[in-house]
Amino acid sequence: MAEIERLTITLPTEMAAVVKSAVEQGDYASTSEVVRAALRDWKMKRALQLQELAALKADIDKGLSDVAAGRVKDFDRARIIERGRKLLANRSPSV
């Protein structure tokens, strides 16, 4: 079993009520389980955010390299906006 460390946290009244309600309704056995589940979700979402950020940085680096090497096209604002809209429409929400 993993080592356990006891922490004391302070939550706004509304958040504390949500946590207590989840326990009272039987969704979780304890407030600690609610917090652990929330932290697991946060950890997964954070990992996805970091992956997306790394991909964005790689795209920026590639774009800057293309510019430096002279691999550029004429600026077409409408084409860029349309491409962005398509990418957003196909993107799965991560946050």
NORZIJO-V399049 format. One line per field, one symbol per residue. ss: DSSP state (~ for helix, > for strand, _ for the rest). phi: phi as a letter, one per 30 degrees, with the letter a starting at -180 (. if undefined). psi: psi as a letter, one per 40 degrees, with the letter a starting at -180 (. if undefined). A space follows every 10 residues. Layout:
ss->???
phi->???
psi->???
//
This chain:
ss->__________ __~~~~~~~~ ~~~~______ ~~~~~~~~~~ ~~~~~~~~~~ ~~~~~~~~~~ ~~~~~~~~__ ______~~~~ ~~~~~~~~~~ _____
phi->.ddcbdbcbc bdeddddddd dddddidbda dddddddddd dddddddddd dddddddddd eddddddddi dbbddbeddd dddddddddc dddcb
psi->iiihhhihih iidddddddd ddddeedidi dddddddddd dddddddddd dddddddddd ddddddddee giiihgdddd ddddddddde hhhe.
//
